[in-house]
């Protein structure tokens, strides 16, 4: 008899626990998708970095799901964010240079949320997310928080844009939106640009990680600074990295920590999904160059990905399988219980952290970078990478099991492993090109750039 009483009580307790879990989810889940521009995951504590650059992000990783090996579709801002918004590789969404824009027929994550009754807000703080490239598709409000004043001219305007700190203004806007919102669920895209060059964090972040430095290097006008070059003195390079790290800590405290406080103040933490990622990383001469949009090595291709939602995603899980920026959109939609985009190539990752990842099929990363200087495409698998340099007519093979830092690429195709990898590269490329031809295109032209925008992009090293 006692045994049956215990069984009944156990069933009742389980039922009550399930009810308590379900009730907070009776309302649709809010979503905040955060892209921290130019953020390398290996400069975050939760990815093994020793400096305390990211206490808030680290806490969210401990309380949520962290993806150890996430990769972008490219090594620069514009196409990467469109891959994030559409779940399509750059070769398919077709925006690989600043002279192209997202086709009106493509389906964005904001459009799907809007169709499902969400209020959709976008806040961007860098110039390559302007509406002229199609980023505003599906947003009720798409807000420009970049810092530049059209009343200024030339150098003054550029200094205001690149040396300004945009994160506080972006969070002020978030506070306004949360204060004015009704009870509708919301999807918020929040782009934070301060980790991007220039590396000029305000005090105390400017001296936080290298307080005794007295050399000539600073992070201002970084693309034209003669003190920043391949072969620069190690203490100078270390100081440059410390300024980058200071920017990360600044964004962690002024951006991510403040966001969590705002959500808490409005009683939204228990029904909000937080997604933290980036568009690309940054090179510090690991392969002879500085910055990004230079190559497709992991220093610029690897990105962080953290999911946080109490009771919805498990606590402290690390997914080690390789995943892609194009998988973020379908993952978020599944967590919110919404239908997927019918044209999305990315795959939902929910089963990777709910039912185990070991037997999951390998997800190939197809990436490209195209500019006036270079045109590279790459296939990254978990064991190797193939890079095709079209301008040099050179193909490289990198064994990631023995050359994780990608310092010894093989350029001769005599080995059977290289040939098999190259065959897979061309097979996947052919399949993506074939799939692209099945989509309907409107071929809307990109508006001409005005001279002010050209100057801003030139200052970032994106235009000649």
C-alpha positions as a Markdown table, in Angstrom:
| # | Residue | x | y | z |
|---|---|---|---|---|
| 1 | Unk | 0.0 | 0.0 | 0.0 |
| 2 | Unk | 2.7 | 2.4 | 1.0 |
| 3 | Unk | 4.5 | 1.6 | -2.3 |
| 4 | Unk | 1.4 | 2.7 | -4.3 |
| 5 | Unk | 1.1 | 5.9 | -2.3 |
| 6 | Unk | 4.7 | 6.7 | -3.1 |
| 7 | Unk | 4.1 | 6.0 | -6.8 |
| 8 | Unk | 1.0 | 8.3 | -6.8 |
| 9 | Unk | 2.9 | 11.1 | -5.0 |
| 10 | Unk | 5.8 | 10.8 | -7.4 |
| 11 | Unk | 3.5 | 11.1 | -10.4 |
| 12 | Unk | 1.8 | 14.1 | -8.9 |
| 13 | Unk | 5.1 | 15.8 | -8.2 |
| 14 | Unk | 6.3 | 15.1 | -11.8 |
| 15 | Unk | 3.1 | 16.5 | -13.1 |
| 16 | Unk | 3.3 | 19.6 | -11.0 |
| 17 | Unk | 7.0 | 20.1 | -12.2 |
| 18 | Unk | 5.9 | 19.8 | -15.8 |
| 19 | Unk | 3.1 | 22.2 | -15.2 |
| 20 | Unk | 5.4 | 24.8 | -13.7 |
| 21 | Unk | 7.7 | 24.3 | -16.7 |
| 22 | Unk | 4.9 | 24.7 | -19.2 |
| 23 | Unk | 3.2 | 27.7 | -17.7 |
| 24 | Unk | 5.9 | 30.3 | -18.2 |
| 25 | Unk | 6.1 | 29.1 | -21.9 |
| 26 | Unk | 2.4 | 29.6 | -22.5 |
| 27 | Unk | 3.3 | 32.9 | -24.1 |
| 28 | Unk | 5.5 | 33.0 | -27.2 |
| 29 | Unk | 9.2 | 33.2 | -26.6 |
| 30 | Unk | 10.9 | 36.6 | -27.1 |
| 31 | Unk | 14.2 | 36.5 | -29.0 |
| 32 | Unk | 17.3 | 38.7 | -28.8 |
| 33 | Unk | 19.8 | 37.9 | -31.6 |
| 34 | Unk | 23.1 | 39.6 | -30.8 |
| 35 | Unk | 25.9 | 39.9 | -33.3 |
| 36 | Unk | 29.2 | 41.3 | -31.8 |
| 37 | Unk | 31.1 | 42.4 | -34.9 |
| 38 | Unk | 34.6 | 41.0 | -35.3 |
| 39 | Unk | 34.6 | 38.9 | -32.2 |
| 40 | Unk | 37.0 | 36.0 | -32.0 |
| 41 | Unk | 35.7 | 33.2 | -29.7 |
| 42 | Unk | 39.3 | 32.4 | -28.6 |
| 43 | Unk | 39.3 | 35.8 | -26.9 |
| 44 | Unk | 36.4 | 34.9 | -24.6 |
| 45 | Unk | 36.8 | 33.2 | -21.2 |
| 46 | Unk | 34.2 | 30.5 | -22.0 |
| 47 | Unk | 36.3 | 29.5 | -25.0 |
| 48 | Unk | 39.5 | 29.2 | -22.9 |
| 49 | Unk | 41.0 | 32.7 | -22.9 |
| 50 | Unk | 42.9 | 33.5 | -19.8 |
| 51 | Unk | 42.1 | 37.3 | -19.7 |
| 52 | Unk | 38.8 | 38.2 | -18.0 |
| 53 | Unk | 37.4 | 39.8 | -21.2 |
| 54 | Unk | 33.8 | 38.4 | -21.0 |
| 55 | Unk | 32.4 | 37.7 | -17.5 |
| 56 | Unk | 28.7 | 38.2 | -18.6 |
| 57 | Unk | 29.1 | 36.1 | -21.8 |
| 58 | Unk | 30.9 | 33.5 | -19.8 |
| 59 | Unk | 28.0 | 33.3 | -17.3 |
| 60 | Unk | 25.5 | 32.9 | -20.1 |
| 61 | Unk | 27.6 | 30.1 | -21.6 |
| 62 | Unk | 27.7 | 28.3 | -18.2 |
| 63 | Unk | 23.9 | 28.6 | -18.0 |
| 64 | Unk | 23.1 | 27.7 | -21.6 |
| 65 | Unk | 24.6 | 25.9 | -24.6 |
| 66 | Unk | 28.0 | 26.8 | -26.1 |
| 67 | Unk | 29.0 | 25.7 | -29.6 |
| 68 | Unk | 32.8 | 25.0 | -29.6 |
| 69 | Unk | 33.3 | 25.1 | -33.4 |
| 70 | Unk | 30.9 | 27.5 | -35.1 |
| 71 | Unk | 32.0 | 29.0 | -38.5 |
| 72 | Unk | 30.8 | 31.9 | -40.6 |
| 73 | Unk | 30.2 | 31.9 | -44.3 |
| 74 | Unk | 32.9 | 34.5 | -44.9 |
| 75 | Unk | 35.4 | 36.8 | -43.2 |
| 76 | Unk | 33.6 | 40.1 | -43.5 |
| 77 | Unk | 30.4 | 41.8 | -42.3 |
| 78 | Unk | 28.0 | 42.2 | -45.2 |
| 79 | Unk | 27.6 | 38.7 | -46.6 |
| 80 | Unk | 28.0 | 37.0 | -43.2 |
| 81 | Unk | 25.0 | 38.9 | -41.7 |
| 82 | Unk | 22.9 | 38.0 | -44.8 |
| 83 | Unk | 23.8 | 34.3 | -44.3 |
| 84 | Unk | 22.7 | 34.8 | -40.6 |
| 85 | Unk | 19.4 | 36.3 | -41.7 |
| 86 | Unk | 18.5 | 33.8 | -44.4 |
| 87 | Unk | 20.2 | 30.5 | -43.5 |
| 88 | Unk | 21.8 | 30.6 | -47.0 |
| 89 | Unk | 25.5 | 30.4 | -47.8 |
| 90 | Unk | 26.9 | 33.5 | -49.6 |
| 91 | Unk | 27.1 | 31.6 | -52.9 |
| 92 | Unk | 23.3 | 31.1 | -52.7 |
| 93 | Unk | 22.1 | 34.5 | -51.3 |
| 94 | Unk | 24.3 | 36.1 | -54.0 |
| 95 | Unk | 25.6 | 39.1 | -52.0 |
| 96 | Unk | 29.4 | 38.7 | -52.1 |
| 97 | Unk | 30.4 | 42.3 | -52.6 |
| 98 | Unk | 29.2 | 45.8 | -51.7 |
| 99 | Unk | 27.8 | 46.1 | -55.3 |
| 100 | Unk | 25.0 | 43.5 | -54.6 |
| 101 | Unk | 22.0 | 43.5 | -52.4 |
| 102 | Unk | 19.7 | 40.8 | -50.9 |
| 103 | Unk | 16.9 | 39.9 | -53.4 |
| 104 | Unk | 13.4 | 40.9 | -52.2 |
| 105 | Unk | 12.3 | 37.3 | -52.8 |
| 106 | Unk | 14.6 | 35.9 | -50.2 |
| 107 | Unk | 13.0 | 35.0 | -46.8 |
| 108 | Unk | 14.6 | 36.5 | -43.7 |
| 109 | Unk | 14.3 | 35.5 | -40.1 |
| 110 | Unk | 12.7 | 38.9 | -39.3 |
| 111 | Unk | 10.0 | 38.2 | -42.0 |
| 112 | Unk | 9.2 | 34.9 | -40.4 |
| 113 | Unk | 8.8 | 36.4 | -36.9 |
| 114 | Unk | 6.7 | 39.2 | -38.3 |
| 115 | Unk | 4.4 | 36.8 | -40.1 |
| 116 | Unk | 3.9 | 35.0 | -36.8 |
| 117 | Unk | 2.7 | 38.1 | -34.9 |
| 118 | Unk | 6.0 | 39.3 | -33.4 |
| 119 | Unk | 7.1 | 42.9 | -33.2 |
| 120 | Unk | 10.4 | 43.0 | -35.1 |
| 121 | Unk | 13.2 | 45.4 | -34.3 |
| 122 | Unk | 16.7 | 45.8 | -35.7 |
| 123 | Unk | 19.4 | 48.0 | -34.2 |
| 124 | Unk | 22.7 | 48.2 | -36.1 |
| 125 | Unk | 25.8 | 50.2 | -35.3 |
| 126 | Unk | 28.1 | 49.6 | -38.3 |
| 127 | Unk | 27.8 | 50.8 | -41.9 |
| 128 | Unk | 27.7 | 47.4 | -43.7 |
| 129 | Unk | 24.2 | 46.7 | -42.2 |
| 130 | Unk | 22.5 | 49.7 | -43.9 |
| 131 | Unk | 19.0 | 49.1 | -45.5 |
| 132 | Unk | 20.5 | 49.6 | -48.9 |
| 133 | Unk | 21.7 | 46.0 | -48.9 |
| 134 | Unk | 18.3 | 44.6 | -47.9 |
| 135 | Unk | 18.8 | 44.2 | -44.2 |
| 136 | Unk | 15.5 | 45.9 | -43.3 |
| 137 | Unk | 13.3 | 43.2 | -44.8 |
| 138 | Unk | 10.8 | 42.1 | -42.3 |
| 139 | Unk | 11.6 | 44.7 | -39.5 |
| 140 | Unk | 8.9 | 46.9 | -38.1 |
| 141 | Unk | 11.7 | 49.3 | -37.2 |
| 142 | Unk | 15.3 | 49.0 | -38.4 |
| 143 | Unk | 17.3 | 51.6 | -36.6 |
| 144 | Unk | 20.6 | 53.2 | -37.6 |
| 145 | Unk | 22.8 | 53.7 | -34.5 |
| 146 | Unk | 26.0 | 54.3 | -36.4 |
| 147 | Unk | 28.0 | 57.3 | -35.4 |
| 148 | Unk | 28.6 | 59.8 | -38.1 |
| 149 | Unk | 27.2 | 63.3 | -38.7 |
| 150 | Unk | 26.5 | 64.3 | -42.3 |
| 151 | Unk | 27.1 | 67.9 | -41.2 |
| 152 | Unk | 30.8 | 67.1 | -40.7 |
| 153 | Unk | 33.1 | 66.7 | -43.6 |
| 154 | Unk | 35.9 | 64.4 | -44.5 |
| 155 | Unk | 38.2 | 63.4 | -41.7 |
| 156 | Unk | 35.9 | 64.8 | -38.9 |
| 157 | Unk | 33.1 | 62.6 | -40.1 |
| 158 | Unk | 35.3 | 59.5 | -40.2 |
| 159 | Unk | 36.7 | 60.2 | -36.7 |
| 160 | Unk | 33.2 | 60.5 | -35.3 |
| 161 | Unk | 32.2 | 57.2 | -36.9 |
| 162 | Unk | 35.2 | 55.0 | -36.1 |
| 163 | Unk | 36.4 | 56.4 | -32.8 |
| 164 | Unk | 32.9 | 56.8 | -31.3 |
| 165 | Unk | 31.5 | 54.1 | -29.0 |
| 166 | Unk | 28.2 | 52.9 | -30.3 |
| 167 | Unk | 27.2 | 50.3 | -27.7 |
| 168 | Unk | 25.8 | 52.7 | -25.0 |
| 169 | Unk | 23.6 | 54.4 | -27.6 |
| 170 | Unk | 22.4 | 51.0 | -28.9 |
| 171 | Unk | 21.4 | 49.9 | -25.4 |
| 172 | Unk | 19.7 | 53.3 | -24.8 |
| 173 | Unk | 17.5 | 52.4 | -27.8 |
| 174 | Unk | 16.8 | 48.9 | -26.4 |
| 175 | Unk | 15.7 | 50.5 | -23.1 |
| 176 | Unk | 13.3 | 52.8 | -25.0 |
| 177 | Unk | 11.9 | 49.9 | -27.0 |
| 178 | Unk | 11.3 | 47.7 | -23.9 |
| 179 | Unk | 9.7 | 50.7 | -22.1 |
| 180 | Unk | 7.3 | 51.4 | -25.0 |
| 181 | Unk | 6.5 | 47.9 | -26.0 |
| 182 | Unk | 3.1 | 46.3 | -25.6 |
| 183 | Unk | 2.6 | 42.7 | -24.5 |
| 184 | Unk | 3.3 | 41.3 | -28.0 |
| 185 | Unk | 6.3 | 39.0 | -28.3 |
| 186 | Unk | 9.3 | 40.6 | -30.0 |
| 187 | Unk | 12.3 | 39.6 | -32.1 |
| 188 | Unk | 15.2 | 42.0 | -31.6 |
| 189 | Unk | 18.4 | 41.9 | -33.7 |
| 190 | Unk | 21.1 | 43.8 | -31.9 |
| 191 | Unk | 24.4 | 44.5 | -33.8 |
| 192 | Unk | 27.3 | 45.8 | -31.6 |
| 193 | Unk | 30.3 | 47.3 | -33.5 |
| 194 | Unk | 32.7 | 48.5 | -30.9 |
| 195 | Unk | 35.0 | 45.4 | -31.0 |
| 196 | Unk | 35.6 | 46.2 | -34.7 |
| 197 | Unk | 38.5 | 48.6 | -35.4 |
| 198 | Unk | 39.4 | 51.2 | -34.4 |
| 199 | Unk | 40.6 | 49.6 | -31.1 |
| 200 | Unk | 40.0 | 52.6 | -28.9 |
| 201 | Unk | 38.2 | 51.5 | -25.8 |
| 202 | Unk | 37.4 | 54.2 | -23.1 |
| 203 | Unk | 39.0 | 54.2 | -19.7 |
| 204 | Unk | 39.5 | 52.0 | -17.8 |
| 205 | Unk | 39.2 | 49.4 | -20.6 |
| 206 | Unk | 42.1 | 51.0 | -22.6 |
| 207 | Unk | 44.6 | 50.1 | -19.9 |
| 208 | Unk | 42.9 | 47.1 | -18.4 |
| 209 | Unk | 45.1 | 44.4 | -20.0 |
| 210 | Unk | 48.4 | 46.2 | -20.6 |
| 211 | Unk | 48.6 | 49.0 | -18.1 |
| 212 | Unk | 52.4 | 49.5 | -18.3 |
| 213 | Unk | 52.8 | 49.9 | -22.1 |
| 214 | Unk | 54.5 | 53.2 | -23.2 |
| 215 | Unk | 55.3 | 52.4 | -26.8 |
| 216 | Unk | 54.1 | 54.1 | -30.0 |
| 217 | Unk | 51.1 | 51.8 | -30.9 |
| 218 | Unk | 47.5 | 52.8 | -30.4 |
| 219 | Unk | 44.3 | 51.5 | -32.0 |
| 220 | Unk | 43.3 | 54.8 | -33.8 |
| 221 | Unk | 43.1 | 55.0 | -37.6 |
| 222 | Unk | 44.2 | 51.4 | -37.4 |
| 223 | Unk | 44.2 | 50.6 | -41.1 |
| 224 | Unk | 46.6 | 53.5 | -41.9 |
| 225 | Unk | 48.8 | 53.3 | -38.8 |
| 226 | Unk | 52.4 | 52.8 | -40.0 |
| 227 | Unk | 53.3 | 51.3 | -36.6 |
| 228 | Unk | 51.0 | 48.4 | -37.3 |
| 229 | Unk | 52.6 | 46.0 | -39.8 |
| 230 | Unk | 53.8 | 42.4 | -40.2 |
| 231 | Unk | 57.0 | 41.9 | -38.2 |
| 232 | Unk | 56.1 | 44.6 | -35.6 |
| 233 | Unk | 57.7 | 44.2 | -32.2 |
| 234 | Unk | 56.0 | 41.7 | -30.0 |
| 235 | Unk | 55.3 | 44.1 | -27.1 |
| 236 | Unk | 53.6 | 46.5 | -29.7 |
| 237 | Unk | 51.6 | 43.6 | -31.1 |
| 238 | Unk | 50.6 | 42.5 | -27.6 |
| 239 | Unk | 49.4 | 46.0 | -26.8 |
| 240 | Unk | 47.3 | 46.0 | -30.0 |
| 241 | Unk | 45.7 | 42.8 | -28.8 |
| 242 | Unk | 45.2 | 44.2 | -25.4 |
| 243 | Unk | 43.2 | 47.1 | -26.9 |
| 244 | Unk | 41.1 | 44.6 | -28.8 |
| 245 | Unk | 40.5 | 42.7 | -25.6 |
| 246 | Unk | 39.5 | 46.0 | -23.9 |
| 247 | Unk | 36.9 | 46.5 | -26.5 |
| 248 | Unk | 35.5 | 43.1 | -25.8 |
| 249 | Unk | 35.2 | 43.8 | -22.0 |
| 250 | Unk | 33.6 | 47.2 | -22.8 |
| 251 | Unk | 30.9 | 45.5 | -24.9 |
| 252 | Unk | 30.4 | 42.7 | -22.4 |
| 253 | Unk | 29.7 | 45.2 | -19.6 |
| 254 | Unk | 28.1 | 48.1 | -21.5 |
| 255 | Unk | 26.2 | 45.8 | -23.9 |
| 256 | Unk | 25.5 | 42.3 | -22.8 |
| 257 | Unk | 25.4 | 42.9 | -19.0 |
| 258 | Unk | 23.2 | 46.0 | -19.4 |
| 259 | Unk | 20.9 | 44.1 | -21.8 |
| 260 | Unk | 20.4 | 41.4 | -19.2 |
| 261 | Unk | 19.6 | 44.0 | -16.5 |
| 262 | Unk | 17.0 | 45.6 | -18.8 |
| 263 | Unk | 15.3 | 42.3 | -19.5 |
| 264 | Unk | 15.3 | 41.5 | -15.8 |
| 265 | Unk | 13.8 | 45.0 | -14.9 |
| 266 | Unk | 10.9 | 44.3 | -17.4 |
| 267 | Unk | 10.3 | 40.8 | -16.1 |
| 268 | Unk | 11.3 | 39.2 | -19.4 |
| 269 | Unk | 14.2 | 36.9 | -18.6 |
| 270 | Unk | 12.1 | 33.8 | -18.0 |
| 271 | Unk | 10.6 | 33.9 | -21.5 |
| 272 | Unk | 13.5 | 35.3 | -23.7 |
| 273 | Unk | 16.0 | 33.4 | -25.8 |
| 274 | Unk | 19.4 | 35.1 | -26.0 |
| 275 | Unk | 21.6 | 34.2 | -28.9 |
| 276 | Unk | 25.2 | 35.6 | -28.9 |
| 277 | Unk | 27.3 | 35.2 | -32.1 |
| 278 | Unk | 29.5 | 37.2 | -34.5 |
| 279 | Unk | 30.0 | 37.7 | -38.2 |
| 280 | Unk | 33.7 | 36.9 | -38.3 |
| 281 | Unk | 37.0 | 37.1 | -36.4 |
| 282 | Unk | 40.2 | 39.1 | -36.8 |
| 283 | Unk | 43.7 | 38.4 | -37.9 |
| 284 | Unk | 46.7 | 39.6 | -35.9 |
| 285 | Unk | 49.3 | 38.6 | -38.4 |
| 286 | Unk | 48.9 | 34.9 | -37.8 |
| 287 | Unk | 49.0 | 34.5 | -41.6 |
| 288 | Unk | 50.9 | 37.6 | -42.4 |
| 289 | Unk | 48.0 | 40.1 | -42.5 |
| 290 | Unk | 46.0 | 42.2 | -40.1 |
| 291 | Unk | 42.2 | 42.6 | -40.0 |
| 292 | Unk | 39.7 | 40.6 | -42.0 |
| 293 | Unk | 38.3 | 40.1 | -45.5 |
| 294 | Unk | 41.8 | 38.9 | -46.2 |
| 295 | Unk | 41.5 | 35.1 | -46.1 |
| 296 | Unk | 39.5 | 32.1 | -45.0 |
| 297 | Unk | 41.6 | 30.8 | -42.1 |
| 298 | Unk | 39.9 | 30.0 | -38.9 |
| 299 | Unk | 41.2 | 33.2 | -37.2 |
| 300 | Unk | 38.6 | 35.1 | -39.2 |
| 301 | Unk | 36.1 | 32.3 | -40.1 |
| 302 | Unk | 35.5 | 30.9 | -36.6 |
| 303 | Unk | 32.8 | 32.6 | -34.5 |
| 304 | Unk | 31.2 | 32.2 | -31.1 |
| 305 | Unk | 27.7 | 30.8 | -30.7 |
| 306 | Unk | 25.9 | 30.7 | -27.3 |
| 307 | Unk | 22.2 | 30.0 | -26.6 |
| 308 | Unk | 20.6 | 31.0 | -23.3 |
| 309 | Unk | 17.0 | 30.5 | -22.3 |
| 310 | Unk | 16.1 | 29.2 | -18.8 |
| 311 | Unk | 14.2 | 26.0 | -18.9 |
| 312 | Unk | 14.3 | 25.8 | -22.7 |
| 313 | Unk | 17.9 | 25.0 | -23.4 |
| 314 | Unk | 20.0 | 22.7 | -21.1 |
| 315 | Unk | 22.4 | 24.1 | -18.5 |
| 316 | Unk | 26.1 | 24.2 | -19.3 |
| 317 | Unk | 26.2 | 22.0 | -22.5 |
| 318 | Unk | 29.0 | 22.2 | -25.0 |
| 319 | Unk | 28.4 | 21.1 | -28.5 |
| 320 | Unk | 31.7 | 20.0 | -30.1 |
| 321 | Unk | 30.6 | 19.1 | -33.6 |
| 322 | Unk | 31.3 | 21.7 | -36.4 |
| 323 | Unk | 28.3 | 23.9 | -37.1 |
| 324 | Unk | 27.6 | 27.0 | -39.3 |
| 325 | Unk | 26.2 | 30.5 | -39.1 |
| 326 | Unk | 23.5 | 29.4 | -41.5 |
| 327 | Unk | 22.2 | 27.0 | -38.9 |
| 328 | Unk | 21.4 | 29.7 | -36.4 |
| 329 | Unk | 18.1 | 30.8 | -38.1 |
| 330 | Unk | 16.5 | 27.3 | -38.2 |
| 331 | Unk | 17.7 | 26.6 | -34.6 |
| 332 | Unk | 16.0 | 29.8 | -33.3 |
| 333 | Unk | 12.8 | 29.1 | -35.2 |
| 334 | Unk | 12.5 | 25.5 | -33.9 |
| 335 | Unk | 13.1 | 26.7 | -30.3 |
| 336 | Unk | 10.2 | 29.2 | -30.8 |
| 337 | Unk | 8.0 | 26.5 | -32.3 |
| 338 | Unk | 7.8 | 28.3 | -35.7 |
| 339 | Unk | 7.8 | 26.8 | -39.2 |
| 340 | Unk | 11.1 | 26.8 | -41.1 |
| 341 | Unk | 11.8 | 28.9 | -44.2 |
| 342 | Unk | 11.2 | 26.6 | -47.2 |
| 343 | Unk | 14.4 | 27.7 | -48.9 |
| 344 | Unk | 16.8 | 27.6 | -46.0 |
| 345 | Unk | 19.9 | 25.4 | -46.4 |
| 346 | Unk | 20.9 | 25.6 | -42.7 |
| 347 | Unk | 19.8 | 22.9 | -40.3 |
| 348 | Unk | 18.3 | 23.2 | -36.8 |
| 349 | Unk | 20.8 | 22.3 | -34.1 |
| 350 | Unk | 18.3 | 21.7 | -31.4 |
| 351 | Unk | 18.8 | 17.9 | -31.5 |
| 352 | Unk | 22.6 | 18.5 | -31.1 |
| 353 | Unk | 22.0 | 19.6 | -27.5 |
| 354 | Unk | 18.8 | 17.6 | -26.6 |
| 355 | Unk | 19.5 | 14.1 | -27.9 |
| 356 | Unk | 23.2 | 14.0 | -28.4 |
| 357 | Unk | 25.5 | 15.1 | -31.1 |
| 358 | Unk | 27.8 | 12.1 | -31.7 |
| 359 | Unk | 25.8 | 10.4 | -34.4 |
| 360 | Unk | 24.9 | 13.6 | -36.2 |
| 361 | Unk | 25.9 | 14.0 | -39.8 |
| 362 | Unk | 28.9 | 16.3 | -40.5 |
| 363 | Unk | 27.9 | 19.8 | -41.6 |
| 364 | Unk | 30.2 | 21.2 | -44.3 |
| 365 | Unk | 31.1 | 24.8 | -44.1 |
| 366 | Unk | 31.3 | 26.5 | -47.5 |
| 367 | Unk | 32.8 | 29.9 | -47.3 |
| 368 | Unk | 34.0 | 32.7 | -49.7 |
| 369 | Unk | 35.6 | 36.1 | -49.6 |
| 370 | Unk | 35.5 | 38.4 | -52.6 |
| 371 | Unk | 37.0 | 41.9 | -53.0 |
| 372 | Unk | 39.0 | 43.9 | -55.4 |
| 373 | Unk | 42.1 | 42.2 | -54.1 |
| 374 | Unk | 41.1 | 38.5 | -53.8 |
| 375 | Unk | 38.6 | 35.8 | -54.5 |
| 376 | Unk | 38.8 | 32.8 | -52.3 |
| 377 | Unk | 36.4 | 29.9 | -51.7 |
| 378 | Unk | 36.8 | 27.3 | -49.0 |
| 379 | Unk | 35.3 | 24.0 | -47.8 |
| 380 | Unk | 35.9 | 23.3 | -44.2 |
| 381 | Unk | 35.2 | 19.8 | -42.9 |
| 382 | Unk | 36.0 | 18.7 | -39.3 |
| 383 | Unk | 39.2 | 17.0 | -40.4 |
| 384 | Unk | 40.5 | 19.2 | -43.2 |
| 385 | Unk | 40.0 | 22.4 | -45.2 |
| 386 | Unk | 40.4 | 23.2 | -48.9 |
| 387 | Unk | 41.0 | 26.8 | -50.0 |
| 388 | Unk | 40.7 | 27.7 | -53.7 |
| 389 | Unk | 42.4 | 31.1 | -54.6 |
| 390 | Unk | 40.9 | 32.0 | -57.9 |
| 391 | Unk | 43.2 | 35.0 | -58.6 |
| 392 | Unk | 46.4 | 33.0 | -58.0 |
| 393 | Unk | 44.8 | 29.9 | -59.5 |
| 394 | Unk | 46.1 | 28.0 | -56.5 |
| 395 | Unk | 44.4 | 25.3 | -54.4 |
| 396 | Unk | 45.5 | 24.5 | -50.8 |
| 397 | Unk | 44.8 | 21.6 | -48.5 |
| 398 | Unk | 45.1 | 21.8 | -44.7 |
| 399 | Unk | 45.0 | 18.8 | -42.5 |
| 400 | Unk | 43.2 | 20.1 | -39.4 |
| 401 | Unk | 44.1 | 17.1 | -37.3 |
| 402 | Unk | 47.8 | 17.8 | -37.5 |
| 403 | Unk | 47.9 | 21.6 | -38.4 |
| 404 | Unk | 45.1 | 23.1 | -36.4 |
| 405 | Unk | 46.7 | 26.6 | -36.7 |
| 406 | Unk | 46.8 | 26.3 | -40.5 |
| 407 | Unk | 50.5 | 27.1 | -40.9 |
| 408 | Unk | 51.5 | 24.4 | -43.3 |
| 409 | Unk | 49.0 | 24.2 | -46.2 |
| 410 | Unk | 49.8 | 21.7 | -49.0 |
| 411 | Unk | 49.6 | 23.2 | -52.5 |
| 412 | Unk | 50.3 | 20.1 | -54.7 |
| 413 | Unk | 47.4 | 17.9 | -55.6 |
| 414 | Unk | 49.4 | 14.7 | -56.0 |
| 415 | Unk | 48.1 | 13.0 | -52.8 |
| 416 | Unk | 44.9 | 11.0 | -52.9 |
| 417 | Unk | 43.6 | 12.7 | -49.8 |
| 418 | Unk | 44.0 | 16.1 | -51.4 |
| 419 | Unk | 42.2 | 15.0 | -54.6 |
| 420 | Unk | 39.3 | 13.5 | -52.7 |
| 421 | Unk | 38.9 | 16.7 | -50.7 |
| 422 | Unk | 39.0 | 18.8 | -53.8 |
| 423 | Unk | 36.4 | 16.6 | -55.4 |
| 424 | Unk | 34.1 | 17.1 | -52.4 |
| 425 | Unk | 34.7 | 20.9 | -52.6 |
| 426 | Unk | 33.6 | 21.0 | -56.3 |
| 427 | Unk | 30.7 | 18.7 | -55.6 |
| 428 | Unk | 29.3 | 20.9 | -52.9 |
| 429 | Unk | 30.0 | 24.0 | -54.9 |
| 430 | Unk | 28.1 | 22.5 | -57.9 |
| 431 | Unk | 25.1 | 21.5 | -55.7 |
| 432 | Unk | 24.9 | 25.1 | -54.2 |
| 433 | Unk | 25.0 | 26.6 | -57.7 |
| 434 | Unk | 22.3 | 24.2 | -58.8 |
| 435 | Unk | 20.1 | 25.0 | -55.8 |
| 436 | Unk | 20.5 | 28.7 | -56.4 |
| 437 | Unk | 19.1 | 28.3 | -59.9 |
| 438 | Unk | 15.9 | 26.8 | -58.5 |
| 439 | Unk | 15.1 | 30.0 | -56.5 |
| 440 | Unk | 13.1 | 32.9 | -58.0 |
| 441 | Unk | 15.0 | 36.2 | -58.3 |
| 442 | Unk | 13.7 | 39.7 | -58.8 |
| 443 | Unk | 17.1 | 41.2 | -59.7 |
| 444 | Unk | 16.5 | 44.5 | -58.0 |
| 445 | Unk | 19.5 | 46.8 | -58.4 |
| 446 | Unk | 21.6 | 48.2 | -55.6 |
| 447 | Unk | 21.4 | 51.9 | -55.1 |
| 448 | Unk | 24.5 | 53.9 | -55.9 |
| 449 | Unk | 26.7 | 54.7 | -52.9 |
| 450 | Unk | 27.0 | 58.4 | -52.0 |
| 451 | Unk | 30.5 | 59.8 | -51.4 |
| 452 | Unk | 30.0 | 59.9 | -47.6 |
| 453 | Unk | 29.4 | 56.2 | -47.5 |
| 454 | Unk | 32.3 | 55.5 | -49.8 |
| 455 | Unk | 34.6 | 57.4 | -47.4 |
| 456 | Unk | 33.3 | 55.5 | -44.4 |
| 457 | Unk | 34.0 | 52.1 | -46.1 |
| 458 | Unk | 37.3 | 53.3 | -47.4 |
| 459 | Unk | 38.4 | 54.2 | -43.8 |
| 460 | Unk | 37.6 | 50.6 | -42.8 |
| 461 | Unk | 39.8 | 49.2 | -45.5 |
| 462 | Unk | 36.9 | 47.9 | -47.6 |
| 463 | Unk | 37.3 | 50.2 | -50.6 |
| 464 | Unk | 40.3 | 51.4 | -52.5 |
